[in-house]
């Protein structure tokens, strides 16, 4: 098939099956990925490549195509079958395999599938994205010719027990805490996050109330995308009905996680970042914590209060793991619900995140909302997304209007003042302009939010806004 260039994203590959990506196309891309692996790791030894896939309906056939290509190229294929993305990352890092490929399209609709791939380094996992090799792979795949002569005989090696080891490792990160028995509702939306939630709660005391745990790539109830808050309404309602202590909402491949507190309110991911940052800094004095540029005020204050250092990153897991590797940071929180740990190879671990929340709630003897109220340092607007056709013009106009502030162009345009700031950036995965506003004062946040929304809508009369 003719491969469409646009399926190569900043962090991974995502495409509609079978029109944009089929068995033939994924086989050619796999050859390009493997050739890239040999160039970056070694062409003189047999590479161990961990392979997994998610619950998507096209997963089995695409997975089989990838597997057969890797065998034909002389690979030691470590087959763990269906897994979440955090489980996939954990396995590559924990068992020290050379690299890994996962067949997944994250939280995208059912007709999508794709690939994520990583290299294991001495400093942690290197996720291959826009800044770490995606363009090389794209050009090789688009050429239609990937020359590689196998030097070894490929074979498959099944690996079991990964989930159990992942849970044990997550508990160790927080010193195997004793936790109270809580009532917890979880809705993985028939996707992979349910696998690690179930495995965790086999090891710790809890009453787990399951919603939509059966794996089903057609997503019969709702999309597995917690950033669309409409998808959380049933979970919020269930938390209240069950008088639960909190709710859990992972995304399709399980690498993002949102919490619902005991009052049915959606917890901003930055609050979970602050909770974990405080916990980490009490154990690792002076360590470095990372967070993305969309919201920084609250997490920065917590890090400063507890004697840590911080770094601000671009948005996206490939950029964040790259930054963790460079800085030696021990934890990173992303405002879209990704949480990364040095102890898992600089990759996401939502099992560790759940453990951290349970540990703090148990120690403090407080509800989740009470714990988080003690960590609140700033006020956030929530993200506003605009469908526009003149993003460069809008960014330029905002730079001019707010030229008296401190400008950062690390990722889009972010401008800071002493007690408020905003970030406007184009999405790496969708044709959207994203606005985030925050302040140390709620009234100022609301005023500046409305001011910026009006400005964006004035500059682009075609703007269509939606809020997360």
C-alpha positions as CSV (number, residue, x, y, z in Angstrom):
1,X,0.0,0.0,0.0
2,X,1.0,3.6,-0.4
3,X,1.9,5.0,3.1
4,X,0.4,8.3,4.0
5,X,3.0,10.7,5.5
6,X,0.6,12.2,8.0
7,X,0.3,9.0,10.0
8,X,3.8,9.7,11.5
9,X,3.0,11.9,14.5
10,X,5.3,13.7,17.0
11,X,5.1,10.8,19.5
12,X,4.0,7.7,17.6
13,X,2.2,6.4,14.5
14,X,-1.6,6.5,14.3
15,X,-3.7,5.7,11.2
16,X,-7.1,4.4,10.1
17,X,-7.2,0.6,9.5
18,X,-7.1,-0.6,6.7
19,X,-7.3,2.5,4.5
20,X,-4.2,4.3,5.9
21,X,-2.5,1.3,7.5
22,X,-2.8,-2.4,6.8
23,X,-0.7,-5.5,7.1
24,X,1.5,-4.6,4.2
25,X,2.0,-1.0,5.4
26,X,2.8,-2.0,8.9
27,X,5.3,-4.6,7.7
28,X,7.2,-2.0,5.7
29,X,7.2,0.4,8.7
30,X,8.4,-2.3,11.0
31,X,11.4,-3.0,8.7
32,X,12.2,0.7,8.9
33,X,11.9,0.7,12.7
34,X,14.1,-2.4,13.0
35,X,16.8,-0.9,10.7
36,X,16.7,2.2,12.9
37,X,17.1,0.1,16.0
38,X,20.2,-1.7,14.6
39,X,21.7,1.7,13.6
40,X,21.2,3.1,17.1
41,X,21.9,0.0,19.2
42,X,24.0,-2.6,17.3
43,X,24.2,-4.4,14.0
44,X,26.5,-7.0,15.4
45,X,24.3,-8.7,17.9
46,X,20.9,-10.2,17.9
47,X,18.5,-7.6,19.2
48,X,15.8,-8.5,21.8
49,X,12.6,-6.7,20.8
50,X,9.7,-6.8,23.2
51,X,6.3,-6.9,21.4
52,X,2.8,-6.2,22.6
53,X,-0.6,-4.9,21.4
54,X,-3.8,-3.6,22.8
55,X,-7.5,-4.6,22.5
56,X,-8.2,-2.9,19.2
57,X,-10.2,-5.0,16.7
58,X,-7.4,-4.8,14.1
59,X,-4.7,-5.6,16.7
60,X,-4.3,-9.4,16.2
61,X,-3.7,-9.2,12.5
62,X,-1.4,-6.2,12.6
63,X,0.4,-7.7,15.6
64,X,1.0,-10.9,13.7
65,X,2.3,-9.0,10.7
66,X,4.8,-7.1,12.9
67,X,5.9,-10.3,14.6
68,X,6.5,-12.1,11.3
69,X,8.6,-9.3,10.0
70,X,10.7,-9.2,13.1
71,X,11.3,-12.9,13.0
72,X,12.3,-12.7,9.3
73,X,14.8,-10.0,10.2
74,X,16.6,-12.2,12.7
75,X,15.1,-10.8,15.9
76,X,14.7,-12.3,19.3
77,X,11.0,-11.4,19.7
78,X,9.8,-11.2,23.3
79,X,6.1,-11.7,23.1
80,X,4.0,-10.5,26.0
81,X,0.7,-10.4,24.1
82,X,-2.0,-7.9,25.1
83,X,-0.8,-5.2,27.5
84,X,-1.2,-1.6,28.4
85,X,1.4,0.9,27.3
86,X,2.8,1.3,30.9
87,X,3.1,-2.4,31.2
88,X,4.9,-2.5,27.8
89,X,7.3,0.2,28.9
90,X,7.9,-1.5,32.3
91,X,8.8,-4.8,30.6
92,X,11.3,-3.3,28.2
93,X,13.0,-1.4,31.1
94,X,12.7,-3.9,33.9
95,X,13.9,-7.0,32.1
96,X,16.5,-4.9,30.2
97,X,15.5,-5.8,26.6
98,X,17.1,-3.8,23.8
99,X,14.0,-2.1,22.5
100,X,10.2,-2.6,22.1
101,X,7.3,-2.1,19.7
102,X,3.7,-1.9,20.7
103,X,0.7,-2.0,18.3
104,X,-1.7,0.6,19.7
105,X,-3.5,3.9,18.8
106,X,-3.9,5.1,22.4
107,X,-7.3,6.7,23.0
108,X,-8.2,7.2,19.3
109,X,-11.6,5.9,17.9
110,X,-12.0,2.2,17.1
111,X,-11.0,2.4,13.4
112,X,-7.5,3.5,14.3
113,X,-4.4,1.6,15.0
114,X,-0.7,2.4,15.1
115,X,2.7,1.9,16.7
116,X,4.8,3.1,19.7
117,X,8.4,2.1,19.9
118,X,11.3,2.6,22.3
119,X,15.0,2.0,22.8
120,X,16.4,1.0,26.2
121,X,19.4,3.0,27.2
122,X,21.6,3.1,30.3
123,X,19.7,6.3,31.4
124,X,16.2,5.0,30.7
125,X,13.8,4.4,27.8
126,X,14.2,6.6,24.7
127,X,10.7,7.0,23.2
128,X,11.1,7.5,19.5
129,X,9.3,10.7,18.4
130,X,9.8,13.8,16.4
131,X,13.0,14.8,18.1
132,X,14.5,11.3,18.5
133,X,14.2,9.5,15.2
134,X,10.7,9.5,13.8
135,X,11.7,11.5,10.7
136,X,14.4,8.9,9.8
137,X,11.9,6.1,10.1
138,X,9.3,8.0,8.2
139,X,11.6,8.7,5.3
140,X,12.8,5.1,5.1
141,X,9.2,3.7,5.2
142,X,8.0,6.2,2.5
143,X,10.8,5.3,0.2
144,X,9.3,1.8,-0.1
145,X,12.7,0.2,0.1
146,X,14.3,-0.8,3.4
147,X,17.4,-2.8,2.8
148,X,18.5,-5.0,5.7
149,X,20.2,-8.4,5.5
150,X,19.5,-10.6,8.6
151,X,22.5,-11.9,10.5
152,X,20.7,-14.2,12.9
153,X,17.8,-16.6,12.9
154,X,14.8,-15.0,14.4
155,X,12.6,-16.6,17.1
156,X,9.8,-16.0,19.5
157,X,10.1,-16.1,23.3
158,X,6.9,-15.9,25.4
159,X,7.1,-13.8,28.5
160,X,4.6,-14.1,31.3
161,X,4.2,-12.6,34.8
162,X,4.8,-9.1,33.7
163,X,1.8,-7.5,35.3
164,X,2.6,-9.1,38.7
165,X,6.2,-7.8,38.5
166,X,4.9,-4.3,37.4
167,X,2.7,-4.2,40.6
168,X,5.6,-5.3,42.8
169,X,7.8,-2.6,41.3
170,X,5.2,0.1,41.8
171,X,4.8,-0.8,45.4
172,X,8.6,-0.7,45.9
173,X,8.8,2.8,44.5
174,X,6.8,4.0,47.5
175,X,8.4,1.6,50.0
176,X,5.7,-1.1,50.0
177,X,3.2,1.1,52.0
178,X,0.5,-0.2,54.2
179,X,-2.8,1.2,52.9
180,X,-6.3,1.3,54.3
181,X,-9.1,-0.6,52.6
182,X,-10.9,1.9,50.4
183,X,-13.8,1.7,48.1
184,X,-12.7,2.5,44.5
185,X,-14.6,2.7,41.3
186,X,-12.8,2.2,38.0
187,X,-13.9,2.7,34.4
188,X,-11.3,1.8,31.8
189,X,-13.8,2.0,29.0
190,X,-13.3,-1.6,27.8
191,X,-9.6,-0.8,27.3
192,X,-6.2,-1.8,28.6
193,X,-6.1,0.2,31.9
194,X,-8.3,-2.3,33.5
195,X,-5.6,-4.9,33.4
196,X,-3.2,-3.1,35.7
197,X,-5.9,-1.8,38.0
198,X,-7.2,-5.4,38.5
199,X,-3.7,-6.7,39.1
200,X,-2.9,-4.0,41.7
201,X,-6.1,-4.6,43.7
202,X,-5.3,-8.3,43.9
203,X,-2.3,-7.2,46.0
204,X,-3.7,-4.5,48.3
205,X,-6.9,-4.2,50.4
206,X,-9.7,-2.5,48.5
207,X,-13.3,-2.9,47.4
208,X,-13.0,-2.5,43.6
209,X,-16.2,-1.6,41.8
210,X,-15.7,-2.4,38.1
211,X,-17.2,-0.5,35.2
212,X,-16.6,-1.6,31.6
213,X,-13.7,-3.9,32.3
214,X,-14.3,-6.4,29.5
215,X,-11.7,-5.7,26.7
216,X,-13.6,-4.6,23.6
217,X,-11.9,-2.6,20.9
218,X,-15.2,-1.3,19.6
219,X,-15.6,0.7,22.8
220,X,-19.3,0.0,23.1
221,X,-20.0,2.4,26.1
222,X,-17.8,5.4,25.4
223,X,-14.5,6.4,24.0
224,X,-11.5,5.6,26.3
225,X,-10.4,9.3,26.4
226,X,-10.6,10.9,29.9
227,X,-9.6,14.3,28.5
228,X,-13.1,14.5,27.0
229,X,-14.9,15.0,30.3
230,X,-18.2,13.8,28.9
231,X,-16.7,10.3,29.0
232,X,-16.3,10.7,32.8
233,X,-20.0,11.4,33.7
234,X,-21.0,7.8,34.4
235,X,-17.9,7.3,36.6
236,X,-18.6,10.5,38.5
237,X,-22.2,9.4,39.1
238,X,-21.1,5.9,40.2
239,X,-18.6,7.3,42.7
240,X,-21.4,9.3,44.3
241,X,-23.9,6.4,44.2
242,X,-21.4,4.0,45.8
243,X,-20.1,6.6,48.3
244,X,-16.7,5.6,47.0
245,X,-13.4,7.1,48.1
246,X,-12.4,7.9,44.5
247,X,-12.7,6.9,40.9
248,X,-10.1,6.0,38.2
249,X,-10.4,6.7,34.5
250,X,-7.4,5.5,32.4
251,X,-7.3,6.1,28.6
252,X,-7.3,3.5,25.8
253,X,-3.8,2.2,26.2
254,X,-3.6,3.0,29.9
255,X,-0.8,5.6,29.9
256,X,-3.0,8.4,31.1
257,X,-5.1,8.4,34.2
258,X,-7.6,10.8,35.7
259,X,-9.0,10.7,39.3
260,X,-12.5,11.5,40.5
261,X,-12.6,12.5,44.1
262,X,-15.2,11.4,46.7
263,X,-17.5,14.3,45.9
264,X,-17.6,13.3,42.2
265,X,-15.3,16.1,41.0
266,X,-12.6,15.6,38.4
267,X,-9.2,16.1,39.9
268,X,-6.8,18.2,37.7
269,X,-3.8,16.1,36.8
270,X,-1.5,18.8,38.1
271,X,-2.8,18.2,41.6
272,X,-1.7,14.6,41.4
273,X,1.7,15.9,40.1
274,X,2.0,18.1,43.2
275,X,1.0,15.2,45.5
276,X,3.6,12.8,44.0
277,X,6.3,15.6,43.8
278,X,5.9,16.2,47.5
279,X,6.1,12.5,48.2
280,X,9.2,12.0,46.1
281,X,11.0,15.0,47.5
282,X,10.5,13.9,51.1
283,X,12.3,10.7,50.2
284,X,14.8,12.1,47.6
285,X,16.0,15.5,49.0
286,X,16.9,18.0,46.4
287,X,15.8,15.9,43.4
288,X,14.6,17.2,40.1
289,X,10.9,17.2,39.2
290,X,9.6,17.9,35.7
291,X,6.3,19.2,34.4
292,X,5.0,20.4,31.1
293,X,4.6,24.0,30.1
294,X,0.8,24.2,30.1
295,X,0.6,24.6,33.9
296,X,3.6,25.2,36.1
297,X,2.6,27.6,39.0
298,X,1.2,25.1,41.5
299,X,3.7,22.3,41.0
300,X,6.6,24.8,41.0
301,X,5.6,26.1,44.4
302,X,5.3,22.6,45.9
303,X,8.7,21.7,44.5
304,X,10.3,24.9,45.9
305,X,8.6,24.4,49.3
306,X,10.1,20.9,49.6
307,X,13.6,21.8,48.5
308,X,13.6,20.3,45.0
309,X,14.6,21.5,41.6
310,X,12.4,21.7,38.6
311,X,12.5,21.7,34.8
312,X,9.8,22.7,32.4
313,X,9.3,20.6,29.3
314,X,7.5,20.5,26.0
315,X,4.2,18.6,25.9
316,X,4.3,15.0,24.9
317,X,5.8,11.7,26.3
318,X,8.7,11.5,23.8
319,X,9.8,15.0,24.8
320,X,9.3,14.4,28.5
321,X,11.2,11.1,28.6
322,X,14.0,12.7,26.6
323,X,14.1,15.5,29.2
324,X,14.1,13.1,32.1
325,X,17.1,11.3,30.6
326,X,19.0,14.6,30.2
327,X,18.2,16.0,33.6
328,X,18.2,12.9,35.7
329,X,14.8,13.9,37.1
330,X,13.1,11.3,39.3
331,X,9.5,12.1,38.3
332,X,7.5,14.1,35.7
333,X,3.9,15.0,35.7
334,X,2.0,16.1,32.5
335,X,-1.3,18.0,32.8
336,X,-3.0,15.5,30.4
337,X,-2.7,12.8,33.0
338,X,0.7,11.2,32.2
339,X,2.9,10.5,35.2
340,X,6.5,9.3,34.6
341,X,9.0,7.7,37.0
342,X,12.8,7.3,36.8
343,X,12.2,3.9,38.6
344,X,10.3,2.6,35.5
345,X,12.8,3.7,33.0
346,X,11.4,7.3,32.7
347,X,8.1,5.9,31.5
348,X,4.6,6.2,32.7
349,X,3.4,4.1,35.6
350,X,-0.2,4.6,36.6
351,X,0.1,1.7,39.1
352,X,2.7,3.7,41.0
353,X,0.5,6.8,40.8
354,X,-2.5,5.0,42.4
355,X,-0.2,3.6,45.1
356,X,1.1,7.1,45.9
357,X,-2.4,8.4,46.3
358,X,-3.5,5.5,48.5
359,X,-0.3,5.9,50.6
360,X,-0.9,9.6,51.3
361,X,-4.6,9.2,52.0
362,X,-3.8,6.4,54.5
363,X,-1.0,8.3,56.2
364,X,-3.0,11.6,56.5
365,X,-6.3,10.0,57.4
366,X,-8.0,12.3,54.9
367,X,-10.3,12.1,51.9
368,X,-8.7,12.7,48.5
369,X,-10.2,16.2,48.2
370,X,-8.9,17.1,51.7
371,X,-5.4,15.9,50.8
372,X,-5.4,17.9,47.6
373,X,-6.8,21.1,49.2
374,X,-3.7,21.2,51.3
375,X,-1.6,21.2,48.1
376,X,-3.5,23.8,46.1
377,X,-1.3,26.7,45.2
378,X,-2.9,28.0,41.9
379,X,-6.0,28.2,39.8
380,X,-6.3,26.7,36.3
381,X,-8.7,27.5,33.5
382,X,-8.9,24.1,32.0
383,X,-7.9,23.6,28.4
384,X,-9.7,25.4,25.6
385,X,-9.3,23.9,22.1
386,X,-9.9,26.0,18.9
387,X,-10.3,24.7,15.4
388,X,-8.5,27.5,13.5
389,X,-6.9,28.0,10.1
390,X,-4.5,30.9,11.1
391,X,-2.6,29.6,14.1
392,X,0.6,31.5,13.3
393,X,-1.3,34.8,13.0
394,X,-2.9,34.2,16.4
395,X,0.3,33.3,18.1
396,X,2.0,36.4,16.6
397,X,-0.8,38.7,17.7
398,X,-0.7,37.3,21.3
399,X,3.0,37.9,21.5
400,X,2.5,41.5,20.5
401,X,-0.4,42.1,22.8
402,X,1.4,40.6,25.8
403,X,4.9,41.8,24.9
404,X,5.5,43.2,28.4
405,X,5.4,39.6,29.9
406,X,8.2,37.0,30.0
407,X,8.1,35.0,26.8
408,X,8.8,31.4,26.3
409,X,8.6,29.7,22.9
410,X,9.7,26.2,24.1
411,X,6.3,24.9,22.9
412,X,4.1,27.4,21.2
413,X,3.8,30.7,23.0
414,X,3.8,30.9,26.8
415,X,3.9,34.3,28.5
416,X,4.3,34.8,32.3
417,X,3.6,37.7,34.7
418,X,4.3,37.8,38.4
419,X,0.9,36.2,39.4
420,X,-0.5,34.8,36.2
421,X,0.5,33.2,32.9
422,X,-0.9,31.5,29.8
423,X,0.2,28.9,27.2
424,X,-1.1,28.7,23.6
425,X,0.2,25.9,21.4
426,X,-0.8,23.9,18.5
427,X,-1.6,20.2,19.1
428,X,0.9,17.6,18.1
429,X,-1.8,15.1,17.3
430,X,-4.9,17.1,16.2
431,X,-5.5,20.3,14.1
432,X,-6.2,22.4,17.1
433,X,-4.9,25.5,19.0
434,X,-4.9,24.9,22.7
435,X,-5.2,27.6,25.4
436,X,-4.4,27.2,29.1
437,X,-4.4,30.0,31.7
438,X,-3.4,29.9,35.3
439,X,-3.0,32.3,38.2
440,X,-2.2,32.5,41.9
441,X,-5.5,34.3,42.2
442,X,-8.8,32.8,41.0
443,X,-10.4,36.1,40.0
444,X,-7.3,37.1,37.9
445,X,-7.3,33.7,36.2
446,X,-11.0,34.1,35.2
447,X,-10.5,37.6,33.9
448,X,-7.4,36.7,31.9
449,X,-9.1,33.5,30.6
450,X,-12.0,35.4,29.3
451,X,-9.7,38.1,27.8
452,X,-7.6,35.6,26.0
453,X,-10.6,33.6,24.7
454,X,-12.1,36.8,23.3
455,X,-8.8,37.8,21.7
456,X,-8.4,34.4,20.0
457,X,-12.0,34.5,18.7
458,X,-11.6,38.1,17.5
459,X,-8.5,37.2,15.4
460,X,-10.0,34.1,14.0
461,X,-13.7,34.4,13.1
462,X,-13.7,30.7,12.3
463,X,-12.6,29.6,15.7
464,X,-14.7,26.8,17.3
465,X,-14.0,26.3,21.0
466,X,-14.3,23.3,23.2
467,X,-13.2,23.0,26.8
468,X,-11.6,20.1,28.7
